[in-house]
Amino acid sequence: MRGPIMRFFLNEDINFLVTNRLPRRFATQLVGKIARIEHPLVAKPSIALWKFFASVDLSDARTTRFKSLRDGFVRPLRDDARAFDTDPDSIASPCDALVGAHGRIEDDRLYQVKGFPYRLGDLIPDPNLVERFRDGSFVTLRLTAGMYHRFHAPTDIAVEGVTYLSGDCWNVNPIALKRVERLFSRNERAVIEARTLVSGRPLLIVPVAAILVASIRLHCLDTERTLREHGPGRRACAARIGKGEEMGWFEHGSTILLFLPRGMTLSGHLVEGQAIRAGEVIGRTG
């Protein structure tokens, strides 16, 4: 049964219609409420549907028993489940993900997929930040619905500020990225300004929310509230986070955009569509 059903929903036209041509914010709020319900009559079937459609792998989860769908989304892993590269000059993937568009930023232009450019200034509201990463590098890391949803520091960093930008909640899968121009710049997102502790070079981490639960929580602010509850605007931070330490989590699959300045390099082995895990090397500080 699963094969024919998945082929039906992965048809590009049907997938785009089902996941985007509906009241996205309403659907997101509704699923968010359902995901928190701990009553077995709601939790058990919703978890079963999630496992069926999302190809969930729980082999490295700390527990496989969840009180609610949200508990499954934000599940922690066993302590030894992810190993972060110990080289202080390496940049590790902050999350489990599928590699999307990546490469050099051409002046301030980059791509969400081939043929769909957008401007760094559309994504990031601060022109000074845009200048820091002009002609740098970027990598798009997409977390699917069944993946581990927590993300970690890619190297030893000091977080200096977080800017929350309210927005839409388009699906961020490749089907939507090929159809919706400047999608990342339209969606709800956070701009996390950081510096590497080894070299003092800037690093930019941009979690982008997507349809359905679409919540972002950060330890350097307050995980009791989502960034949406904190409200728009920039908040100064002075948080030091060691490589591999947890930074926060999504409450559904989404995307993290990682930006490196000129002088830092992405690994040459990255391939679009490649599955990677948190801790794997994706770049270097020099």
C-alpha positions as CSV (number, residue, x, y, z in Angstrom):
1,M,0.0,0.0,0.0
2,R,2.7,2.5,0.9
3,G,4.4,2.5,-2.4
4,P,1.4,3.5,-4.6
5,I,0.3,6.0,-2.0
6,M,3.7,7.7,-1.9
7,R,4.0,7.7,-5.7
8,F,0.7,9.5,-5.8
9,F,1.6,12.2,-3.3
10,L,5.1,12.6,-4.8
11,N,3.6,13.6,-8.1
12,E,4.9,17.2,-8.4
13,D,1.5,18.7,-9.2
14,I,-0.4,16.8,-6.5
15,N,2.3,17.4,-3.9
16,F,2.4,21.1,-4.6
17,L,-1.4,21.3,-4.5
18,V,-1.7,19.3,-1.3
19,T,1.1,20.9,0.6
20,N,0.8,24.5,-0.5
21,R,-2.6,25.4,-2.1
22,L,-4.3,25.3,1.3
23,P,-4.5,27.8,4.1
24,R,-0.9,27.3,5.1
25,R,-0.9,29.2,8.4
26,F,-4.3,27.7,9.5
27,A,-3.0,24.2,8.7
28,T,0.2,24.9,10.5
29,Q,-1.6,26.1,13.7
30,L,-4.1,23.2,13.5
31,V,-1.4,20.5,13.2
32,G,0.6,22.3,16.0
33,K,-2.4,21.8,18.3
34,I,-3.0,18.2,17.3
35,A,0.7,17.4,17.7
36,R,0.6,18.5,21.4
37,I,-2.4,16.3,22.3
38,E,-1.3,13.4,24.6
39,H,-4.6,11.5,24.6
40,P,-4.0,8.1,23.0
41,L,-7.0,8.4,20.7
42,V,-5.3,11.3,19.0
43,A,-1.6,10.6,19.7
44,K,-1.5,7.0,18.5
45,P,-3.1,7.5,15.0
46,S,-1.2,10.8,14.4
47,I,2.1,9.1,15.3
48,A,1.2,6.1,13.1
49,L,0.5,8.4,10.1
50,W,3.7,10.3,10.7
51,K,5.7,7.0,10.7
52,F,3.9,5.8,7.5
53,F,4.4,9.0,5.4
54,A,7.7,10.2,6.7
55,S,9.9,7.0,6.7
56,V,10.9,7.7,10.3
57,D,14.0,6.0,11.6
58,L,14.0,5.6,15.4
59,S,16.9,3.3,15.7
60,D,19.1,6.0,17.3
61,A,16.4,7.7,19.4
62,R,16.7,7.8,23.1
63,T,13.1,6.4,23.4
64,T,10.6,5.1,20.9
65,R,7.6,5.7,23.1
66,F,6.0,9.1,22.6
67,K,3.2,10.7,24.5
68,S,2.3,12.9,21.5
69,L,3.2,13.6,17.9
70,R,5.3,16.6,19.0
71,D,7.3,14.3,21.3
72,G,8.2,12.3,18.2
73,F,9.2,15.4,16.2
74,V,11.5,16.8,18.8
75,R,12.9,13.4,20.1
76,P,16.5,13.5,21.5
77,L,19.0,10.9,20.4
78,R,21.2,8.6,22.4
79,D,24.3,10.4,23.7
80,D,26.6,8.5,21.4
81,A,24.4,8.7,18.3
82,R,26.2,11.6,16.6
83,A,30.0,12.2,16.6
84,F,31.2,15.7,15.7
85,D,34.6,16.1,14.0
86,T,37.1,17.2,16.6
87,D,39.4,19.3,14.3
88,P,38.9,22.9,15.5
89,D,39.3,24.2,11.9
90,S,36.4,22.1,10.5
91,I,32.8,23.1,10.1
92,A,30.4,20.3,10.8
93,S,26.8,20.0,9.6
94,P,24.6,21.3,12.4
95,C,21.8,18.8,11.6
96,D,20.7,15.7,9.9
97,A,19.7,16.8,6.4
98,L,19.6,16.4,2.7
99,V,22.0,18.7,1.0
100,G,20.3,21.3,-1.3
101,A,21.7,24.1,-3.3
102,H,25.2,25.2,-2.2
103,G,28.4,26.9,-3.5
104,R,29.7,30.4,-3.9
105,I,27.6,33.5,-3.3
106,E,27.9,35.6,-6.4
107,D,28.2,39.1,-5.0
108,D,25.0,38.9,-3.0
109,R,23.2,36.4,-5.3
110,L,22.6,32.7,-4.5
111,Y,20.2,30.0,-5.5
112,Q,17.4,28.1,-3.8
113,V,17.5,25.6,-6.7
114,K,19.1,25.9,-10.2
115,G,17.5,28.7,-12.1
116,F,15.8,30.3,-9.0
117,P,18.2,33.0,-7.6
118,Y,17.5,35.2,-4.7
119,R,19.4,38.0,-2.9
120,L,21.1,37.7,0.4
121,G,19.6,41.0,1.3
122,D,16.1,39.6,0.8
123,L,16.8,36.9,3.3
124,I,18.7,39.0,5.8
125,P,17.4,42.5,6.8
126,D,20.8,43.9,8.0
127,P,22.9,45.4,5.2
128,N,26.0,45.1,7.4
129,L,25.5,41.4,7.6
130,V,25.0,41.1,3.9
131,E,28.4,42.8,3.4
132,R,30.1,40.3,5.7
133,F,29.0,37.4,3.6
134,R,29.1,38.9,0.1
135,D,31.1,36.6,-2.2
136,G,31.2,33.9,0.6
137,S,29.7,30.4,0.5
138,F,26.4,28.9,1.4
139,V,24.8,25.5,1.9
140,T,21.2,24.5,2.1
141,L,20.3,21.8,4.6
142,R,16.8,20.4,4.4
143,L,15.4,18.4,7.3
144,T,12.6,16.1,6.2
145,A,9.6,15.3,8.4
146,G,11.0,12.0,9.6
147,M,14.5,13.3,10.5
148,Y,16.0,14.2,13.8
149,H,14.8,17.8,14.3
150,R,17.4,19.2,16.7
151,F,20.4,21.3,15.5
152,H,23.8,21.9,17.0
153,A,26.7,24.3,16.8
154,P,28.8,23.5,13.7
155,T,32.0,24.7,15.4
156,D,32.9,26.5,18.7
157,I,30.9,29.7,18.4
158,A,29.8,32.8,20.2
159,V,26.2,33.8,19.3
160,E,26.0,37.6,19.2
161,G,22.4,38.1,18.1
162,V,19.2,36.6,16.8
163,T,16.7,38.3,14.5
164,Y,13.3,36.8,14.1
165,L,11.4,37.5,10.9
166,S,7.8,36.7,10.7
167,G,6.6,35.2,7.4
168,D,4.7,32.5,5.5
169,C,5.1,28.8,5.9
170,W,5.5,27.4,2.3
171,N,6.7,23.8,2.0
172,V,10.5,23.9,1.6
173,N,10.8,20.7,-0.5
174,P,12.4,20.8,-4.0
175,I,9.0,20.8,-5.7
176,A,8.0,24.0,-4.0
177,L,11.5,25.5,-4.4
178,K,11.2,25.1,-8.2
179,R,7.8,26.9,-8.2
180,V,7.9,29.7,-5.6
181,E,10.4,32.4,-6.2
182,R,12.4,33.7,-3.2
183,L,10.7,31.1,-1.0
184,F,13.2,31.2,1.9
185,S,12.9,35.0,1.9
186,R,9.1,34.7,2.3
187,N,9.0,32.2,5.1
188,E,9.3,32.6,8.8
189,R,12.9,32.4,9.9
190,A,15.6,33.3,12.4
191,V,19.0,34.9,11.6
192,I,21.6,33.7,14.1
193,E,24.7,35.8,14.1
194,A,27.8,34.0,15.4
195,R,31.6,34.1,15.4
196,T,33.9,31.2,15.6
197,L,35.9,31.1,18.8
198,V,39.0,29.8,17.1
199,S,39.4,32.6,14.5
200,G,36.8,35.2,15.3
201,R,35.4,34.9,11.8
202,P,31.7,35.5,11.3
203,L,29.2,32.6,10.7
204,L,25.6,32.9,9.9
205,I,23.0,30.2,10.7
206,V,19.4,30.8,9.3
207,P,16.8,28.2,10.4
208,V,13.7,28.6,8.0
209,A,10.3,27.3,9.2
210,A,7.9,25.5,6.9
211,I,4.3,24.4,6.7
212,L,2.7,22.5,9.6
213,V,4.2,22.8,13.0
214,A,6.8,25.4,11.9
215,S,8.1,26.3,15.3
216,I,11.7,27.3,16.1
217,R,13.2,27.2,19.6
218,L,16.6,28.4,20.6
219,H,18.5,27.6,23.9
220,C,20.3,31.0,23.8
221,L,17.0,32.8,24.2
222,D,14.2,30.7,25.8
223,T,13.0,27.3,24.7
224,E,9.8,27.7,26.7
225,R,8.6,30.0,24.0
226,T,8.9,29.8,20.2
227,L,10.6,32.6,18.4
228,R,7.2,33.6,17.1
229,E,6.1,34.1,20.7
230,H,9.2,36.3,21.4
231,G,8.0,38.5,18.5
232,P,9.9,40.2,15.6
233,G,13.2,42.0,15.8
234,R,16.7,41.5,16.9
235,R,17.8,40.3,20.3
236,A,21.4,40.6,21.4
237,C,23.0,37.4,22.8
238,A,26.3,36.5,24.6
239,A,26.1,32.8,24.4
240,R,29.2,30.5,23.9
241,I,28.3,27.2,22.4
242,G,30.8,24.3,22.0
243,K,31.0,22.4,18.8
244,G,28.2,19.8,18.8
245,E,26.3,21.3,21.6
246,E,22.6,21.6,21.0
247,M,21.4,25.0,19.8
248,G,17.7,24.4,19.5
249,W,15.1,22.5,17.5
250,F,12.3,22.7,14.9
251,E,9.0,21.1,15.7
252,H,8.7,19.8,12.1
253,G,11.0,19.3,9.1
254,S,12.4,22.4,7.6
255,T,15.7,24.0,6.4
256,I,18.9,25.5,7.8
257,L,20.9,27.8,5.6
258,L,24.5,28.1,6.7
259,F,26.7,31.0,5.4
260,L,30.4,31.2,5.5
261,P,32.4,34.4,4.7
262,R,35.2,34.7,2.1
263,G,38.2,32.7,3.3
264,M,36.1,29.9,4.7
265,T,35.4,27.0,2.3
266,L,32.8,24.3,1.7
267,S,33.9,20.7,1.4
268,G,34.2,19.6,-2.2
269,H,32.4,16.3,-1.6
270,L,28.9,17.9,-1.1
271,V,26.4,16.7,-3.6
272,E,22.8,18.0,-4.0
273,G,20.4,15.4,-2.7
274,Q,23.1,13.8,-0.5
275,A,22.0,12.7,3.0
276,I,24.3,13.8,5.8
277,R,24.2,13.6,9.5
278,A,24.9,16.2,12.2
279,G,28.6,16.2,12.9
280,E,29.9,15.4,9.4
281,V,32.4,17.8,8.0
282,I,31.0,20.2,5.4
283,G,33.6,23.0,5.4
284,R,36.7,24.5,6.9
285,T,37.5,27.8,8.6
286,G,40.4,28.5,6.2
